[in-house]
Amino acid sequence: MDPIELSAPMARAAAPDLGRFLATRGGVLTTGPVALIFAEDGVELASTLAHHLDLGFRAVILLAAEGTPVPLDLPGRVHPVRWDRFDAASVAEAVSAFGRKAAGTWFYYCYNAEYLFFPYSETRSIGEMLTFHSEERRDAMLTYVIDLYAGDLAKAPSGVCRQNCYMDRSGYYALERFGPDGARAERQYDFHGGLRWRFEEHVPADRRRIDRVALFRGKRGLSLRPDHTFSDPEYNTVSCQWHNNLTAAVCSFRAAKALKANPGSRHEIPTFWWQNSVWFEWKSRQLLDLGLIEPGQWF
């Protein structure tokens, strides 16, 4: 991963707002895949950008508020957009706008301090993987948010430390999903685990799921909901009707960062470590071996 050095905060004149970007620079979105990275703050923003550039995204849209420390000399594939609303509904609104603007383009969205891994992602590009997924007649891919956390909170009180990083190797489970009418949602499940499960008393009930449809193909009329599901039910399914499909993981410090930042939980959690913690290797092979991502028919 090539380092990207952070610079001074992003100035208002340095980036267009979302509406202006879509109106004047929407052509950037016509050739995907495109990564949308929402920078809630500057924590691990440089490493987040570098990781996704290394995966082969043709364009990376950096959505950050004025004052967020961002790299001074952004690579040509990174396009800053001024955005200052990071609640779930506002992020869903922005993702939906991108998807409707570029029908047919593959998009991925995440926050800073989150990193996408898919089967064999060290040797296959994101474009190769999504081409294969498209040939299986899939327009979206389920991802699991795997919580990462610092192994020693005395040395990393923010909960974020890439060099001494751990994840849970077990404790993940799925529940059947039911629609508003009480009917079972076909091939859809609610997934749980990680820090949100172990420290659920500090996490609102509507934020405890770890499933996110983070990879999707834009389509007219398509909307992302605040709960990370889409208006098209087929986008929310684990796999097609015929066989298992690829799944991916978004390995994320976001929960650890929030638990150590929020006053209600900050002093209640002396460590994230437990008997099922395992050192994170930053390799897709580890996630495959733990059953946290699925190769499907992918070679």
Helices and strands as residue ranges (DSSP letters): E 6-9, G 12-14, H 18-24, G 26-29, E 34-39, H 45-55, E 59-64, E 69-71, E 78-82, H 88-101, E 106-111, E 114-117, H 126-135, E 140-147, E 149-150, E 165-168, E 173-178, E 184-192, H 194-198, G 200-202, G 205-207, E 211-217, G 233-236, E 248-252, H 254-261, H 263-266, E 277-279, H 284-289
